[in-house]
Amino acid sequence: MSSCIVIGGGASGMMAAYQAAKRGHQVLLLEKNEKLGKKIYITGKGRCNLTNACETEDFFQHVVTNAKFLYSAVYGFGPDDVVSLLNAYDCPTKVERGNRVFPVSDHASDVIFALQRALKAAGVEIRLKTTVSRLFFENNAVSGVELKNGRRLYADSVIVCTGGLSYPSTGSTGDGYRFAHDAGLSVKEQHPALVSFVCPEHWCRDLAGLSLRNVQVTLLDGKRKLFQDFGEMLFTHRGVSGPLILSASSIYTGKYAGRRLLLQIDLKPALDLEQLDRRLLRDFEANQNKQFKNALDGLFPSGLIPVMVSLSGIDPSRKVNEISREERRSFASLMKALPLTVTGTGGFEEAIITQGGVDVREINPSTMESRKIKGLYFAGEVLDLDALTGGFNLQIAWSTGHLAGDSVR
C-alpha cells in the first residue's frame, strides 16, 4: 500500500483524498483551518451551487481558461457522478434555473457532511489545524511535506489542493503557488475573477442595492463585443455586481484588467427598438397630461426613474405630449443601451475564484501529475483554470481532484 498526502481540505482536496483512499492508498488529508470545506460553506450564498447539470459538451463552453485541459477530468468524473456520490452519502440534490444543482436542504453544510462521511468510509486520516510550510524532493520525485512546526511527513505522492487567492479569510493564501514554484513549475499571474465591476458613474452609487432582473448586459472593447448574456444584475456603491456581471468579469480579468471598457445594459431585451418606441408611445398617450418624470412607473423600478430621466436630457417637468418623436426614440435607445464605464474590479477579498495559477502545460491532463516532479499532483483552483458562474468552478474542483486521487501510484 502506497502513501499519499493531500494538502487542503476544500472541494478538490476532499475529492482527491476520497478517491485515492478508494483506490487502496493510505491517505492523510492536511487542512490548516479548524474544519474542512470552509470555502464551500459560503458558496451560493450558503446554499452551495455544487455543479451544473448541463450536457458535458456544453460544460466546456462555460470554461473561460484552458477548457481543453479538462476533457479527461470532466468526462471521467462529471456532474452526474458528483450528484450520485453525494446522494449515496445522504445529501439529496435538486436542479434549479440554469441547470444549477443545489442540496435539497439549501444548506452547504450538508454537502460537506456528506463528503466527511465519504472520507470516513474510505478510511482517510484527517488532520485539522495543520499547516504545510514546504514540500521536499529527492531525484526529481516528491518525498513528502514539512509542517510549520518543522516536522516532516513522508509519502509516495502529494496532491496539492490549496485553492487560489480568493476569499483569503477561508485560508486561500496562495500556498500552492509557492509549492509549485519551489518544484520548478511555472505559475501564471493571478487575478480576481467572478467579481464586481468598478464604475465611476455617480448614479451607480445612487442605485446601490437595486437589483435588475431579465436584463441583458454587453461588455465592449470599442465596437468589439467581448461578452453578452441575459439575467440578473445588481448596483453597488462602487459599480455593478450580480450573476451577469460576475460572469462578464471573468472575460475582463487578466487580458483587459485595468482598461476602460464600455458596459451596456439593455433594460428591455424582449423588445427591439421599434417595438419599444411603440410601447413608449402607448404609455405616453395614456399619460399625456403627466409630467415626464411621473409617466414612467410602468417601465422601471421607482429608484431607477430619476436616473433615466436625468440621463435622457429631457426636462423632467415637461408634459409627455410635448415630447418629440426624436426625443422619444432617443430615450428608447437609452433603455436599450444604458452605458456604464468599467475601470476595474473588486479585489480577491470579494472574488469568488482566482484566474491564473499553476501553468497547466506543465501538468499531465490525464493524471494531474506534474510533468517535472514524479508523484506531485495538483487539483482545483490552484491550477490555471476558471469558469463562469453556475456550479462550473466547483465541478472543475471535483473533477480534477477525483482524477488526481485516481491517478496516484
N, C-alpha and C positions, 0 to 999 in steps of 0.2 A: 504494500500500500504506500503510495507516494503522498507527500505532504504538500499542502497549498495554503498560502496566507492570502487573504483578501483584505485590502486596505480600503475602508469606507463602507459604512452600513446604510447607504442610501438605496435607491431603486436598483441600480446596476450591481452594486455590491451584494445585496441580499440575493439577487437572482443568480449571480455568479457563484456565490458560496453554496446555494441550494443545489445547483446543477453539478458543481464539482463533487459535492458530497454524494449526490445520487449516482455519480459515476464510480464511486468507491474510494475516493480520495479522503485523506484525513484533512479536514478543513478548519482553519482558525480565522474567524472574522474579527477584525480590529476596527473599532469605532471610537473616535476621540470624544464624541458627545456622550451625554448621560443616557441616551436612548437611541434606538435605530430609527431611520426614516424621518429625521427631523424636518427635512425639506418637504417630504410628502405630506406632512400634516398641514401645510399651508397652501398646497396646490389646489387649483379650482376653488379658491376662497374657502378652503377647508373641506370641500366635498370630494376632491381628488378625481379629476378627469384623467382616468388611468390609461386609456388608449382610445383609438378611433376604429370603429367597425366598418370602415370603407373597404373596398376591394384592394387587394395588395398592390396592384399596379397603380391605383390612384394614390396610395400611400406615398409613393416616391415623388408624386407631383407636389406634395406639401413639404418636402425636404428642401431646405434652402441651400445647404452646403454639403457637397460630397454625397449626393444621393446614391450614385452607383456603388460606392464603397459598402453600402448597407444591404445589397441584394442577398448575399449569403445569410446574413444575420436575420433579416426580416422574413425571408422565405423559410428559414429554418425554425424560427420561433416568432410567430406573428400575433396579431391581436386576438384571434380565436384561442390560441394557446395560453395567452395570459389570462383570459376570461375563464378557461377551463381549469387552470391551476388555482385561481382564486376561489372558484366555485367549489373545488374539491376540498378546500380548507375553510369552508363555511363563510365565504364572502360572496353572496349573490350580487349580480350586476344588472344594470339596465342601460338601454340606449336612448339618448335624447337627441334633440335637434342637431343636425350636422354630424350625425353618427358618433357623437361624443358618448363615451362609456363611463358610467359612474357606479359606485357601490349603491345598492338599493337603499341602504340606510342614509345615504348622503353624508357619511362620516368617513373622512380619510383614515381615521384611526383603525377602521375595520379592515382596510387594505393592509395596513402594517401588521395588525394582529394575525391576519391570515398568513402573511409571509413568515411571521415569527413561528407560527405553528408548523409551517412547512420546513423551516430551518431546524426546528427541534426534531421533527420526524426524520429528517435526513441525517441527523447526528452532528450538525455543525456546532463547534465550540465558539461562543461569542464572548468577547471581552470589551466592555464599555469603558469610557474614560481612559482610553489607551491611545496615545499619540505616537505615530511613527515619525522619526526625525530624518531617517535616510535609508536607502537600500544599500546592500553591499553585493559585490560581484566577484566571480573567480572564473578565469578562462572564458570570458565573453558569455557567461551564464550567470543568472541571478542566484544568490546563495541564501538570501533572507533579508530581514529588516532589522534596523536598530531603533529601539524605542527612545523616547525623550529622556527616560531615566538612565539611558546608557546600556540597557540590557539588549542582548542580541537574540533574535529568534531565527532559527534556520528552517529553510523549506526548499523543496524541489522546484516550486513555482510560486510566483507572486502575481496577483491580479490587482492592478491599481484602479480603484473606482472612487476617486476622491472628489469628483464633481469639478465645477468651474470656479467662477468668482462671484456669481450672482447670489444675492441674499447671504452675505458673509456671516450674518448672525447665526445661520444654521450650520456653520463650520466650513463653508466653501471658501477657503482662503488661498487656493492655488497651489496646495502642496504637491499635487500630481504633476504640475508643470515642472517643478523643481526636480522631482524624481526622474522625470523623462529627460530633462537637460543633463542631469548627472549621469544618466545612462548613455548619453551621446545622441539622443534623439532631437530632432528639430521640433520647435513649438511655434505655432502661428500666433501672431499678436491677438490679444483678447479684447473684445468689445462687448458692452452690454447689449443684449438683444431681447426681443419681446418686451419692449419698454416704451414709456410715454414719449411723445414729441414735445420739444420746447418751441413755442411760437411767440414772437414779440408783440403780436396784436393785442392791444389793451382790452379789447372786448372779450377775449377768451377768459380773462380773469373775472370779468363781469358775469360770465355764464358758468363759472366754476360750480360743478355738481350737477349740471344739466346733462341728461342722457338723451341721445337721439337714436331711435330705432328705425330700421328699414331705410337707411340712407346708403348712398354709395360714395366711397372715397377714392380719389385718384391721386397718386403721387407722380409728379412730373419733374423731369430734368429738362428745362426748356420745353420743347414740344414732344420729347420722348417720354412715353408712358412707362414708368417703372413698376407700378402696382395699381391694381384696381379690384375692388371687391365690394360686396353688399352685406350690410349687417348693422351692428350697433357700435356707437362710439360715445365718448364722454368728454366734456370740457373740464379742465383743471385750472388751478390758479397759475400754472406755468405754460399751459398749452392744451393738448388733447391726449386722451388715452382711450381705453376700451378695446374690445377684441379686434376691431378693424385696424385700429392704429397700432396695436401691438404687432400684428402681422406685417403691416407696412414697414414698421421699424426694422424688421429683420432684413428687408431689402436695403434700407438706408444705412444700417450699421456696416462698418467696415469700408466698403468702396466709396460711399458717399458721405461718411461721417464728417461733420463739421461744415458741410456745404449748405448753401441756402437753396432749398428746393421749394417748389410750389405744391401745396396740398389743396385739392378742390373737393368740396362736399356737395354732392347732389342731394338736395333735400326732398326731391320728388322724382326718384328714379323710375317710377312706374309710368310717368308721363313724359312724352317728348316735348320739345319747346312749343310746338304748335298747340298740342293738347293742353299744355299748362297755360298758355296765353288765353285759350278759350275758357279754361277754368277761372282764371283771374277775371276775365270779362264778366262771367256769370256772377261771381262774388261781388264785383264792383256794382253791377246793375242791381243786385239785391240789397246793397248798402249805399245807394247812390247819394244819400244825404249825409252820410257819415264822413268824418274826417279820416284821412288815410291811416293814421295811427290806430284808429278804432275799428277798422274794417278787415283786420287780418286774423281774427280769432280762429277762424276755421282752417287756417293754413299752417300755423306754427304754435308751439308751446308759448305760453304767455311771456316767459322770460326772454325768448328769442326775438319777440316782436320789436322792441326798441332798437336792437342791434340791426335787424333787417331794414327798419325804417331809416336809421342813420346811414347805413351803407348804401341805400338806394339813391340818396341825394334828393329825394322828393320831400317837399315841405310836409312835415307831419300833420299840420293843421289843414292842409288842402282837402276839399271835398273830392271824393273818389271820382265823381262825374266830371271833374275838371282835369283829370289825369289823361294825358295824351296817349295815343296808341304806341308811340315810340317809347314813352316812359314806362308804359305797362310791359312792353316786350323786353325792355332793358331790365326791369325788375324780375321778369321770368327768367332771364339769362342769369341773373344773380342767384336765384333759387337753384338753378341747375349747376352752378359752379361757384359756390361760396368760397372765396380764396383765403388761404392761410399760408404764412411763410414758415417753413421748417428750418430752424437754425441749429438744432441739436437734439439730443435725447437725455432722458434721465440717466442716472448712474447705476452702478452694479447693485447698490443697496435696494433698488426697486425693480431691477431687471429680473425677468423670470428665468432666463437662461443666459449662457455665455456663448458668444460667437468667437471662434478661434480655438486654439488648443493644440494638442499633440498632432503633428502632421500625419495624416492617415496614409500618406505614401510610404511611410516607414513602419506601417502596421500591416500584417497579413490579413486581408479581409475575410479569409476563410477560417481563421482561427482567433483573431485579435491578438496574436503574439507579435512582439517586436521583431522586426527583420534583423536587428543588430544584436540583441541580447536574448539568448535562449532562456526559455522559462519565464519571461517577463511579458505580461499581458496588460492591456488597457481596455476599459469599457466605460460607456456612459459619457457624461458631459465633459470629462477631461479631454476627450477627443475633439478634433475639429469637425463637429457635426452639429447641425441645428435645423429646426423645422418651424413651421408656423404653429399657431395655437390650435388646440382641438384634441390634445392627447398624443400628438405625434412625437413630442420630445420624450415623454415617459416611455413610449413604445421603443424608441431608439435605445433608451437605457435598459429596458427589459431584454430586447433582442441581442444587443452587444454583450450584456452581462451573461446571458444564457449561453451564447456561443463561446465566450471566454471560458466559462466554467466547464463547458462540454469538451473543450479542446485541451485542457491541461493534461500533461502526461505524468 
